[in-house]
């Protein structure tokens, strides 16, 4: 019994490793040659597997491109759901959501770059699946803003949808300029975004609240 379990476990590990290898190989090839410039034959040859190995994990190149997107949207969606479940205050929820949102550009930079370059080639069923998850994420952002307004933490004069879309647009653009070898770490960039966004969202009273203070850059400065 034990031997069978170990064998099954090892097989699953190998399959998972192969899937990851196919994704990593395709990311490199898509970045270099574009989605239509790379065939399944070239992907399997480059990663040292077979067509059977490829089609065990992906029904087509289209599904592969969809999975590349799904990796990073699933990450931010899960982190946002965790933030709203684990935190009581909208200010804290927003801080956690923004930090994880920014982090994704470091964790999945190649995935994001390839997706934005090649997403026009996705077929309608995959586009719809992507839109659904993106809408879920958008609605979480909107709901936290609305909750913040309702609880008096965020400025009531800010329109929820315009404010939410502004946040999404600003942070999303990071994929265009973020570099791992830049002058700031991804954590530092996240702190800057949090400060920018909270400074715009918070009421004057909430900016002075003990909950908020650790998230503002002026309070993170080390005094010699």
SULKAVEN-V365167 format. One record per run of one state. SS is the DSSP state (H for helix, E for strand, - for the rest). FROM is the first residue (numbers start at 1). LEN is the number of residues. Records with the same first field share a line. If there is no record, write none. Layout:
BEGIN
SS=FROM-LEN / FROM-LEN
END
This chain:
BEGIN
-=1-1 / 34-6 / 48-3 / 58-3 / 87-3 / 108-1 / 122-2 / 151-3 / 155-5 / 173-1 / 178-8 / 203-1 / 208-2 / 214-3 / 220-5
H=2-32 / 40-8 / 51-7 / 61-26 / 90-18 / 109-13 / 124-27 / 160-13 / 174-4 / 186-16 / 204-4 / 210-4 / 217-3
E=154-1 / 202-1
END
